[in-house]
Amino acid sequence: MIILKDILSRIAAIKIAGDTAVQTDALCIDSRKVQAGSVFIAVRGTLADGHDFIEKAISQGAVAVVCEVLPEPRPGVAYVQVKDSAAAAGLLASAFYGDPSHKMKVVGITGTNGKTTCATLLYQLYEAMGYKCGLISTVQNFIHDIAEVATHTTPDAISIQALLARMAAAGCEYVFMEVSSHAIHQRRIEGLHFAGGVFTNITHDHLDYHKTFDEYIRVKKSFFDSLPAGVFALTNADDKRGMVMLQNTKALKNTYSLKMPATIKGKVLENNLTGLVMMVDQQEAHFRMTGTFNAYNLLAVYGTAILLGADKVQVLAILSNLHGAPGRFETFMSPNDRILGIVDYAHTPDALINVLATIKQLRTGGQQIITVVGCGGDRDKTKRPVMAEVACEHSDKAILTSDNPRSEDPEAILNDMEAGLSMAQKRKMLRIADRREAIKTAVALALPDDILLVAGKGHETYQEIKGIKHHFDDREILTETFKLLNR
């Protein structure tokens, strides 16, 4: 229980009306969660405006309202007007929960691809080094050894602070978190103190939200612009926009690279389906993960650990035994025909190219590459034809199917995908809207030793159709189908 006026110094209030000496035990941005004694923060969202629910929040017992536009005042309710409610939510929540990010070293990882793998590897690494750690990721959250289901890549501002407070209370010393472009733009990370920030790469994604690629880059860059002096910023120097991220940051500038001089320098010596052999900071190391994209992820993780003060020999020794995040180039083998199945979260053209290029590079003979891929509904439509083109161009056979169609007609999504194909590419392609049948068909088409990629959903254990999430796991379907294979 806190007194509202005790935390108001964190924000620049334009106007205050009513008695702010009220006690509160909860901050809420969702009016449905408001109870007696709550402070309701009216945030403008992409689908709804919290200002429309102020009266509802008050009727449910809100003792105070933080908002950008003051409504007609109600007796017994305090009102605080601010310029940006979303930013105020993070700052107030940090104060409300005792500034938990100042009690731990929090590292944010941003970029189009690799966020989950990097955050997960860092969590696994530091746990293996004997530290209690927190993980905030797309796949799941961890408070030391307790796993929790993740609902967003980056939770809302109040949920982040509440989660960090629980991590601090559990004795966590480090927290590794994905920082999505949505979270940056929506000010969900306001009020967080980062020990460092990491940039993986940037490619076309989320243009349904950001509208232009330049805006997407600007939003990512703003994360680094906000880092204070004394913390570190680590960027991928081989990415076209990698150095852009460091242009205006006050943080200590560091780079990692496979191609040019950098703070953290790596070189791939061997790359096959059993793993990577790399030279990292002039020391040879073997890793269980494979592919050039994972070489970059490993460099980013190693670099982060070194910048946090870890011993490089210990870091490389532990990293060599880690597997990364579920649903990221996760492999399965059919028992009889030795068909290699790969499940990967690749849901952008660049990520799909990276995975397929890795597979093509690593295959040792004339194995077919069969790709099953779809595109999500109610998301960026511009990447649909490109995804289909990439799948067909870099595979021997491609099956276009559903991902999470959400409110859209799966066949309409497939039409959008197929529109990007030439006649030659269409001859390689099948379209099967039912994702389960698509995976089964791919297995049936595969010959012994072929490589089958199921792309797009990775770790997800559901398929969202017309607002309902049905249980669906690519890994389960693939392994079940492999078991039934009898040739």
C-alpha positions as CSV (number, residue, x, y, z in Angstrom):
1,M,0.0,0.0,0.0
2,I,1.4,3.4,-1.0
3,I,0.3,7.0,-0.9
4,L,-0.2,8.3,-4.5
5,K,1.4,11.7,-3.9
6,D,4.6,9.9,-2.8
7,I,5.2,8.7,-6.3
8,L,3.9,11.6,-8.3
9,S,7.3,13.3,-8.2
10,R,8.4,10.8,-10.8
11,I,6.2,12.3,-13.5
12,A,5.7,15.9,-14.9
13,A,2.1,16.5,-14.1
14,I,0.3,19.2,-16.1
15,K,-2.5,19.5,-13.6
16,I,-3.6,17.8,-10.4
17,A,-7.2,17.9,-9.1
18,G,-8.5,16.3,-5.9
19,D,-6.7,14.8,-2.9
20,T,-3.6,12.8,-4.0
21,A,-2.9,11.7,-0.4
22,V,-5.0,8.6,-1.1
23,Q,-3.7,5.1,-0.4
24,T,-3.5,2.6,-3.3
25,D,-2.5,-1.0,-3.6
26,A,-2.7,-1.3,-7.4
27,L,-1.9,0.6,-10.7
28,C,-4.0,-0.5,-13.7
29,I,-4.1,0.3,-17.4
30,D,-6.8,-2.3,-18.0
31,S,-10.1,-1.0,-16.6
32,R,-11.3,-4.6,-16.3
33,K,-8.7,-5.2,-13.5
34,V,-9.6,-2.1,-11.5
35,Q,-10.8,-2.8,-7.9
36,A,-11.5,-0.6,-4.9
37,G,-8.4,1.5,-4.2
38,S,-6.8,1.2,-7.7
39,V,-5.2,4.0,-9.6
40,F,-6.4,3.8,-13.2
41,I,-4.0,5.1,-15.9
42,A,-5.8,5.9,-19.2
43,V,-3.4,4.9,-22.0
44,R,-4.2,5.4,-25.7
45,G,-3.7,2.0,-27.4
46,T,-3.8,0.8,-31.0
47,L,-7.2,-0.8,-30.6
48,A,-8.8,1.2,-27.7
49,D,-8.4,4.4,-25.8
50,G,-8.2,4.1,-22.0
51,H,-9.9,7.5,-21.7
52,D,-13.1,5.9,-22.9
53,F,-13.1,3.7,-19.8
54,I,-12.4,6.2,-17.1
55,E,-16.0,6.2,-15.8
56,K,-16.1,2.5,-15.8
57,A,-12.8,2.4,-13.7
58,I,-14.3,4.9,-11.2
59,S,-17.5,2.9,-10.9
60,Q,-15.3,-0.2,-10.0
61,G,-13.6,1.7,-7.2
62,A,-10.7,3.7,-8.7
63,V,-9.5,6.3,-6.3
64,A,-7.4,8.2,-8.8
65,V,-7.1,8.6,-12.6
66,V,-4.0,9.5,-14.5
67,C,-4.9,10.7,-18.0
68,E,-4.0,13.1,-20.9
69,V,-7.4,14.7,-21.1
70,L,-9.2,15.5,-17.9
71,P,-12.9,14.4,-17.8
72,E,-15.6,16.1,-15.7
73,P,-14.4,15.5,-12.2
74,R,-16.2,13.2,-9.8
75,P,-16.2,13.8,-6.0
76,G,-13.7,11.7,-4.1
77,V,-11.5,10.9,-7.1
78,A,-8.1,12.4,-7.7
79,Y,-7.1,13.4,-11.2
80,V,-3.6,13.8,-12.6
81,Q,-3.2,15.2,-16.1
82,V,0.0,14.2,-18.0
83,K,1.3,14.7,-21.5
84,D,1.9,11.0,-22.1
85,S,0.0,8.4,-20.1
86,A,2.0,5.5,-21.4
87,A,5.3,7.0,-20.3
88,A,3.7,7.9,-16.9
89,A,2.6,4.3,-16.4
90,G,6.2,3.0,-16.5
91,L,7.6,5.8,-14.3
92,L,4.8,5.4,-11.7
93,A,5.0,1.6,-11.8
94,S,8.8,1.7,-11.2
95,A,8.3,3.9,-8.1
96,F,5.3,1.8,-7.0
97,Y,7.3,-1.4,-7.1
98,G,10.4,0.0,-5.5
99,D,12.5,0.5,-8.6
100,P,13.3,-3.2,-9.1
101,S,15.5,-2.6,-12.2
102,H,18.0,-0.7,-10.1
103,K,18.4,-3.7,-7.8
104,M,19.5,-6.0,-10.7
105,K,21.5,-5.8,-13.9
106,V,18.9,-5.7,-16.7
107,V,20.0,-6.3,-20.3
108,G,17.7,-5.5,-23.2
109,I,18.0,-7.3,-26.5
110,T,16.4,-5.8,-29.6
111,G,16.4,-6.5,-33.3
112,T,14.2,-8.3,-35.8
113,N,15.7,-11.8,-35.4
114,G,17.7,-13.4,-32.7
115,K,16.2,-11.7,-29.6
116,T,14.7,-14.9,-28.1
117,T,17.8,-17.0,-28.7
118,C,20.1,-14.3,-27.3
119,A,18.0,-13.7,-24.2
120,T,17.5,-17.4,-23.6
121,L,21.2,-18.2,-24.0
122,L,22.2,-15.4,-21.6
123,Y,19.7,-16.7,-19.0
124,Q,21.0,-20.2,-19.4
125,L,24.6,-19.1,-19.3
126,Y,24.3,-17.0,-16.1
127,E,22.2,-19.6,-14.4
128,A,25.0,-22.2,-15.2
129,M,27.6,-19.7,-13.8
130,G,25.7,-19.9,-10.5
131,Y,23.6,-16.7,-10.6
132,K,19.9,-16.4,-10.0
133,C,18.5,-14.8,-13.1
134,G,15.3,-13.6,-14.7
135,L,14.2,-14.1,-18.3
136,I,11.5,-12.1,-20.2
137,S,11.0,-13.5,-23.6
138,T,8.6,-14.4,-26.4
139,V,8.7,-18.1,-25.4
140,Q,8.4,-17.9,-21.6
141,N,9.5,-16.0,-18.6
142,F,11.7,-17.3,-15.8
143,I,12.1,-16.2,-12.2
144,H,15.2,-18.1,-11.4
145,D,14.1,-21.7,-11.9
146,I,10.3,-21.0,-12.0
147,A,8.9,-20.8,-15.6
148,E,5.8,-18.7,-16.5
149,V,4.0,-18.5,-19.8
150,A,4.7,-15.4,-21.8
151,T,1.8,-13.6,-23.3
152,H,3.8,-10.8,-25.1
153,T,7.4,-10.4,-26.3
154,T,7.6,-7.5,-23.9
155,P,4.8,-7.1,-21.3
156,D,3.0,-3.8,-20.6
157,A,4.8,-1.3,-18.4
158,I,3.1,-2.2,-15.1
159,S,3.4,-5.9,-15.7
160,I,7.1,-5.5,-16.4
161,Q,7.7,-3.7,-13.1
162,A,5.6,-6.2,-11.2
163,L,7.6,-9.1,-12.8
164,L,10.9,-7.4,-12.1
165,A,9.9,-6.8,-8.4
166,R,9.2,-10.6,-8.1
167,M,12.6,-11.3,-9.6
168,A,14.3,-9.0,-7.2
169,A,12.5,-10.5,-4.3
170,A,13.6,-14.0,-5.4
171,G,17.2,-12.9,-5.3
172,C,17.8,-12.5,-9.0
173,E,21.0,-10.6,-9.9
174,Y,20.6,-10.5,-13.7
175,V,17.6,-10.1,-16.0
176,F,17.7,-10.7,-19.7
177,M,14.8,-9.4,-21.7
178,E,13.6,-9.1,-25.2
179,V,12.7,-5.5,-26.2
180,S,10.3,-5.4,-29.1
181,S,9.7,-2.4,-31.3
182,H,6.1,-2.3,-30.2
183,A,7.2,-2.1,-26.6
184,I,9.7,0.8,-27.4
185,H,7.1,2.7,-29.4
186,Q,4.4,2.2,-26.8
187,R,6.7,3.3,-24.0
188,R,6.4,0.0,-22.1
189,I,10.1,0.1,-21.1
190,E,9.8,3.6,-19.6
191,G,11.1,3.7,-16.1
192,L,13.5,0.7,-16.6
193,H,17.2,1.1,-15.8
194,F,19.2,-1.0,-18.2
195,A,22.8,-2.2,-17.6
196,G,23.2,-2.6,-21.3
197,G,21.4,-2.9,-24.7
198,V,22.1,-5.3,-27.5
199,F,21.2,-5.0,-31.2
200,T,21.0,-8.2,-33.3
201,N,19.9,-7.1,-36.8
202,I,17.0,-5.4,-38.6
203,T,14.9,-6.5,-41.6
204,H,11.5,-5.8,-42.9
205,D,8.9,-6.7,-40.3
206,H,6.0,-5.2,-38.4
207,L,5.3,-2.8,-41.2
208,D,1.6,-3.3,-40.5
209,Y,2.3,-1.4,-37.3
210,H,5.2,0.9,-38.1
211,K,4.0,1.7,-41.6
212,T,7.5,2.4,-43.0
213,F,10.9,0.7,-42.7
214,D,12.5,4.0,-41.7
215,E,10.1,4.4,-38.8
216,Y,10.8,0.8,-37.7
217,I,14.6,1.7,-37.7
218,R,13.9,4.9,-35.8
219,V,12.0,3.1,-33.1
220,K,14.7,0.5,-32.6
221,K,17.4,3.3,-32.5
222,S,15.4,5.2,-29.9
223,F,16.1,2.4,-27.4
224,F,19.8,3.0,-27.7
225,D,19.4,6.8,-27.7
226,S,17.8,6.5,-24.3
227,L,20.6,4.5,-22.7
228,P,22.5,6.5,-20.1
229,A,26.2,7.0,-19.8
230,G,28.1,4.3,-17.9
231,V,26.1,1.3,-19.3
232,F,27.0,-0.6,-22.5
233,A,25.6,-0.7,-26.0
234,L,26.6,-3.7,-28.2
235,T,25.7,-3.8,-31.9
236,N,26.1,-6.1,-34.8
237,A,28.7,-4.3,-37.0
238,D,27.9,-6.5,-40.0
239,D,24.3,-5.4,-40.2
240,K,23.7,-2.5,-42.5
241,R,22.0,-0.5,-39.8
242,G,24.1,-1.8,-36.9
243,M,26.3,1.3,-36.5
244,V,23.2,3.6,-36.9
245,M,22.0,2.3,-33.5
246,L,25.1,3.8,-31.8
247,Q,25.0,7.2,-33.4
248,N,23.4,9.1,-30.6
249,T,23.8,6.9,-27.6
250,K,25.5,8.0,-24.4
251,A,26.3,4.4,-23.5
252,L,29.7,2.8,-24.0
253,K,29.9,1.8,-27.7
254,N,30.8,-1.8,-28.5
255,T,30.5,-4.0,-31.6
256,Y,30.6,-7.7,-32.6
257,S,31.4,-9.0,-36.1
258,L,32.3,-12.0,-38.2
259,K,33.6,-9.9,-41.1
260,M,35.4,-6.8,-39.8
261,P,37.4,-5.5,-36.9
262,A,35.2,-5.2,-33.8
263,T,35.2,-5.2,-30.0
264,I,34.1,-8.8,-30.1
265,K,35.5,-10.6,-33.2
266,G,34.5,-14.1,-34.4
267,K,35.3,-16.3,-37.3
268,V,33.4,-19.5,-38.4
269,L,35.9,-22.4,-38.9
270,E,33.3,-25.2,-39.4
271,N,29.6,-25.1,-39.8
272,N,27.6,-28.3,-40.1
273,L,24.4,-29.9,-38.9
274,T,26.1,-31.0,-35.7
275,G,27.2,-27.6,-34.7
276,L,29.7,-24.7,-35.1
277,V,33.4,-24.4,-34.6
278,M,34.4,-20.8,-34.2
279,M,37.3,-18.6,-33.3
280,V,36.1,-16.2,-30.7
281,D,38.5,-13.6,-29.4
282,Q,41.4,-15.7,-30.7
283,Q,40.2,-18.8,-28.9
284,E,38.7,-21.8,-30.7
285,A,35.4,-23.0,-29.4
286,H,32.9,-25.7,-30.4
287,F,29.1,-25.0,-30.1
288,R,26.1,-27.3,-30.4
289,M,24.2,-24.7,-32.3
290,T,24.5,-24.4,-36.1
291,G,24.2,-21.8,-38.9
292,T,25.8,-18.4,-39.5
293,F,22.8,-16.7,-37.8
294,N,23.5,-18.6,-34.6
295,A,27.2,-17.6,-35.0
296,Y,26.0,-14.0,-34.6
297,N,23.8,-14.9,-31.7
298,L,26.6,-16.6,-29.9
299,L,28.9,-13.6,-30.5
300,A,26.3,-11.3,-29.1
301,V,25.8,-13.4,-26.0
302,Y,29.6,-13.8,-25.5
303,G,30.1,-10.1,-26.0
304,T,27.3,-9.2,-23.5
305,A,28.8,-11.5,-20.9
306,I,32.3,-10.0,-21.3
307,L,30.9,-6.5,-21.0
308,L,29.2,-7.6,-17.8
309,G,32.5,-8.7,-16.5
310,A,32.4,-12.5,-16.9
311,D,35.5,-14.7,-17.5
312,K,35.9,-15.4,-21.2
313,V,37.1,-19.0,-20.7
314,Q,34.2,-19.9,-18.4
315,V,31.7,-18.2,-20.8
316,L,32.9,-20.2,-23.8
317,A,33.1,-23.5,-21.9
318,I,29.4,-23.1,-20.8
319,L,28.2,-21.7,-24.1
320,S,29.6,-24.7,-26.0
321,N,27.0,-27.0,-24.3
322,L,23.9,-24.8,-24.6
323,H,21.1,-25.4,-27.1
324,G,19.3,-22.1,-27.3
325,A,15.6,-21.4,-27.3
326,P,12.8,-23.9,-28.1
327,G,11.5,-23.7,-31.7
328,R,14.7,-22.0,-33.0
329,F,16.3,-24.4,-35.5
330,E,15.1,-27.3,-33.3
331,T,15.8,-30.6,-35.0
332,F,14.0,-33.9,-35.1
333,M,15.0,-37.2,-36.8
334,S,12.6,-39.8,-38.2
335,P,13.6,-43.2,-36.7
336,N,13.8,-45.2,-40.0
337,D,14.4,-43.0,-43.0
338,R,16.5,-40.4,-41.1
339,I,14.5,-37.5,-42.5
340,L,15.7,-34.5,-40.7
341,G,12.9,-32.2,-39.5
342,I,13.7,-28.7,-38.4
343,V,11.1,-26.5,-36.7
344,D,12.0,-22.8,-36.7
345,Y,10.2,-19.6,-35.8
346,A,11.3,-17.9,-39.0
347,H,8.3,-15.7,-39.9
348,T,10.0,-12.9,-41.8
349,P,11.6,-13.1,-45.3
350,D,15.1,-12.5,-43.9
351,A,14.8,-15.1,-41.2
352,L,13.5,-17.7,-43.7
353,I,16.3,-16.9,-46.1
354,N,18.8,-17.3,-43.2
355,V,17.4,-20.7,-42.2
356,L,17.2,-22.1,-45.7
357,A,20.6,-20.8,-46.6
358,T,22.0,-22.5,-43.6
359,I,20.3,-25.8,-44.6
360,K,21.6,-25.5,-48.2
361,Q,25.0,-24.8,-46.9
362,L,25.0,-27.8,-44.5
363,R,23.5,-30.5,-46.6
364,T,26.1,-33.0,-47.6
365,G,24.5,-34.7,-50.6
366,G,21.5,-34.5,-52.9
367,Q,18.9,-34.3,-50.2
368,Q,15.7,-32.5,-51.0
369,I,14.7,-29.5,-49.0
370,I,11.0,-29.4,-48.4
371,T,9.6,-26.3,-46.7
372,V,6.2,-25.8,-45.0
373,V,5.4,-22.1,-44.4
374,G,2.5,-19.8,-43.9
375,C,1.9,-16.1,-43.0
376,G,-0.1,-14.8,-40.1
377,G,-3.5,-13.1,-40.5
378,D,-4.1,-9.5,-39.5
379,R,-0.4,-8.7,-39.9
380,D,1.9,-7.1,-42.5
381,K,0.6,-8.3,-45.9
382,T,3.5,-7.0,-47.9
383,K,5.8,-9.8,-46.7
384,R,3.3,-12.6,-47.8
385,P,4.4,-12.8,-51.5
386,V,8.0,-12.5,-50.5
387,M,7.8,-15.3,-48.0
388,A,6.3,-17.6,-50.7
389,E,9.0,-16.6,-53.2
390,V,11.8,-17.2,-50.7
391,A,10.4,-20.7,-49.8
392,C,10.1,-21.7,-53.4
393,E,13.4,-20.2,-54.6
394,H,15.4,-21.9,-51.8
395,S,13.6,-25.2,-51.5
396,D,13.1,-28.2,-53.8
397,K,9.4,-28.3,-52.8
398,A,7.3,-25.8,-50.8
399,I,4.0,-26.2,-49.2
400,L,2.1,-23.0,-48.5
401,T,-0.2,-23.3,-45.5
402,S,-1.8,-21.5,-42.6
403,D,0.1,-19.9,-39.8
404,N,-2.2,-18.1,-37.3
405,P,-5.0,-16.9,-39.7
406,R,-6.7,-15.0,-36.9
407,S,-9.7,-13.1,-38.4
408,E,-8.7,-13.6,-42.0
409,D,-9.7,-16.4,-44.5
410,P,-6.7,-18.8,-44.8
411,E,-7.3,-19.2,-48.5
412,A,-7.1,-15.4,-49.0
413,I,-3.8,-15.3,-47.2
414,L,-2.5,-18.1,-49.5
415,N,-3.7,-16.1,-52.5
416,D,-1.6,-13.2,-51.3
417,M,1.4,-15.5,-50.9
418,E,1.0,-17.2,-54.2
419,A,0.7,-13.9,-56.0
420,G,4.5,-13.5,-55.6
421,L,5.4,-16.6,-57.5
422,S,6.6,-17.1,-61.1
423,M,5.3,-20.0,-63.1
424,A,8.5,-21.9,-62.5
425,Q,8.2,-21.4,-58.7
426,K,4.5,-22.5,-58.8
427,R,5.6,-25.8,-60.2
428,K,7.5,-26.4,-56.9
429,M,4.6,-25.4,-54.8
430,L,1.5,-27.0,-53.1
431,R,-1.0,-25.1,-51.1
432,I,-2.7,-26.9,-48.2
433,A,-4.6,-24.5,-45.9
434,D,-4.8,-27.1,-43.1
435,R,-1.4,-26.9,-41.4
436,R,-1.6,-30.4,-39.9
437,E,-2.2,-31.9,-43.3
438,A,0.5,-29.7,-44.8
439,I,3.1,-31.1,-42.4
440,K,1.9,-34.7,-43.0
441,T,2.1,-34.2,-46.7
442,A,5.6,-32.9,-46.4
443,V,6.7,-35.9,-44.5
444,A,5.0,-38.2,-47.1
445,L,6.8,-36.4,-49.9
446,A,10.2,-36.7,-48.2
447,L,12.7,-39.4,-49.2
448,P,15.3,-40.9,-46.9
449,D,17.8,-38.3,-45.7
450,D,15.8,-35.4,-47.0
451,I,15.5,-32.2,-44.9
452,L,12.1,-30.9,-43.9
453,L,11.7,-27.3,-42.6
454,V,8.5,-26.3,-40.8
455,A,8.7,-22.5,-40.5
456,G,6.8,-19.7,-38.9
457,K,5.4,-20.9,-35.5
458,G,8.4,-22.4,-33.8
459,H,7.8,-22.6,-30.0
460,E,4.1,-21.7,-30.3
461,T,1.6,-24.3,-28.9
462,Y,-1.5,-22.9,-30.5
463,Q,-3.1,-21.8,-33.7
464,E,-5.3,-18.7,-33.5
465,I,-8.5,-18.9,-35.7
466,K,-11.3,-16.4,-35.5
467,G,-10.3,-15.2,-32.1
468,I,-9.9,-18.7,-30.6
469,K,-6.5,-20.3,-29.7
470,H,-6.6,-24.0,-30.5
471,H,-3.8,-26.3,-29.3
472,F,-1.3,-26.8,-32.1
473,D,2.4,-27.6,-31.9
474,D,4.5,-28.0,-35.0
475,R,7.0,-30.1,-33.0
476,E,4.3,-32.5,-31.8
477,I,2.7,-32.9,-35.3
478,L,6.1,-33.6,-36.8
479,T,7.3,-36.1,-34.3
480,E,3.9,-37.9,-34.3
481,T,4.0,-38.1,-38.1
482,F,7.5,-39.4,-38.0
483,K,6.5,-42.2,-35.6
484,L,3.7,-43.2,-38.0
485,L,6.0,-43.3,-40.9
486,N,6.4,-47.0,-42.0
487,R,8.1,-47.5,-45.3
